[in-house]
Amino acid sequence: MREAENYTPNRVLITIGKRIETYPRLSHLKRLSKEQRAHYDMKFGFGSTDKQPKIPQEQAELYKNLGISVILGLRGGFGKHILSKLEEMSPNLTPRDFESLGDEVASELRSLLNKISSVI
């Protein structure tokens, strides 16, 4: 996936920020394909919520079939504190939480952690 934040389960994302803003954003996120979600900027989305959404030129093809309501719903992202929230909630997360992101995600994370462990 593009960044560490892209591995954050929905169970964590729903707890970030005001529920009235986060719940609709998460609903829009669920409409992305696995590949789209893997490249989505989880922190900043498609730009600031007070501006026109902006999809990076190199990702235009990837997101070309997304409806405007989804693009608008995802423009603000989930904020800068995704990883700290993930760390905070990590004792309560299970492999199943990560598997909801894709069948291969839990094994991919295990592999990454093994590589890090071997270096340390």
C-alpha positions in Angstrom: 0.0 0.0 0.0 1.1 3.6 -0.5 1.5 4.7 3.1 1.3 3.1 6.6 -2.1 4.9 7.1 -3.6 2.8 4.3 -3.3 -0.2 6.5 -5.6 1.3 9.2 -8.7 -0.7 9.7 -12.2 0.9 9.5 -12.6 0.1 13.2 -9.9 2.6 14.0 -10.9 5.2 11.4 -14.5 5.5 12.8 -13.0 6.7 16.1 -11.1 9.7 14.6 -12.6 13.1 14.8 -16.3 13.9 15.1 -18.5 11.0 14.3 -20.9 13.2 12.3 -18.0 13.9 9.9 -16.2 10.6 10.1 -19.1 8.2 9.6 -20.0 9.6 6.1 -16.4 9.8 5.1 -15.9 6.2 6.1 -19.0 5.3 4.1 -17.4 6.9 1.0 -14.1 5.2 1.7 -15.9 1.8 1.6 -16.9 2.5 -2.0 -13.3 2.6 -3.2 -11.8 -0.5 -4.8 -8.9 -2.2 -2.9 -6.4 -0.5 -5.3 -8.0 2.9 -4.9 -8.0 2.6 -1.1 -4.4 1.5 -1.2 -3.4 4.8 -3.0 -5.9 7.2 -1.3 -4.2 9.8 0.9 -5.8 8.8 4.2 -4.5 11.9 6.1 -5.5 14.6 3.6 -7.8 13.0 1.2 -8.5 14.8 -2.1 -7.6 18.1 -0.6 -9.0 20.5 2.0 -12.7 20.3 2.7 -13.2 24.0 1.9 -11.7 23.7 -1.6 -12.4 21.9 -4.8 -11.2 18.3 -4.6 -8.0 17.6 -6.3 -6.9 14.2 -7.5 -3.2 14.0 -8.3 -2.6 13.8 -12.0 -0.7 10.5 -11.7 -3.8 9.0 -10.1 -6.4 10.4 -12.4 -6.8 7.1 -14.3 -7.2 5.2 -11.0 -10.0 7.3 -9.8 -11.7 8.2 -13.1 -14.8 6.2 -12.5 -15.5 7.5 -9.0 -18.7 9.5 -8.6 -18.4 13.1 -7.7 -20.3 12.5 -4.4 -17.6 10.0 -3.3 -14.8 12.4 -4.4 -16.4 15.3 -2.4 -17.0 13.0 0.6 -13.3 12.0 0.7 -11.7 15.3 0.0 -10.8 16.1 3.7 -9.2 12.8 4.7 -9.0 11.5 8.2 -6.3 13.8 9.6 -2.7 13.6 10.7 -3.3 11.4 13.8 -4.3 8.1 12.1 -1.2 6.2 13.2 -1.3 7.5 16.8 -4.9 6.3 17.0 -3.9 3.0 15.4 -1.2 2.6 18.0 -3.6 3.5 20.8 -6.1 0.9 19.7 -3.6 -1.8 18.7 -4.0 -3.9 21.8 -7.7 -4.4 20.9 -7.3 -5.1 17.2 -7.3 -8.6 15.7 -6.0 -10.0 12.4 -9.7 -10.0 11.3 -9.7 -6.2 11.6 -6.9 -6.0 9.1 -8.3 -8.8 6.9 -11.3 -6.6 6.3 -9.0 -4.5 4.1 -8.2 -7.4 1.9 -7.3 -11.1 2.4 -3.6 -10.5 1.8 -3.3 -7.5 4.2 -2.7 -9.4 7.5 0.0 -11.6 5.9 1.5 -8.6 4.2 1.8 -6.8 7.6 3.3 -9.9 9.3 5.9 -10.0 6.5 6.7 -6.3 7.0 7.0 -6.7 10.7 9.3 -9.8 10.3 11.5 -7.7 8.0 11.7 -4.9 10.5 12.4 -7.4 13.3 15.2 -9.0 11.4 16.9 -5.6 10.9 16.6 -4.7 14.6 
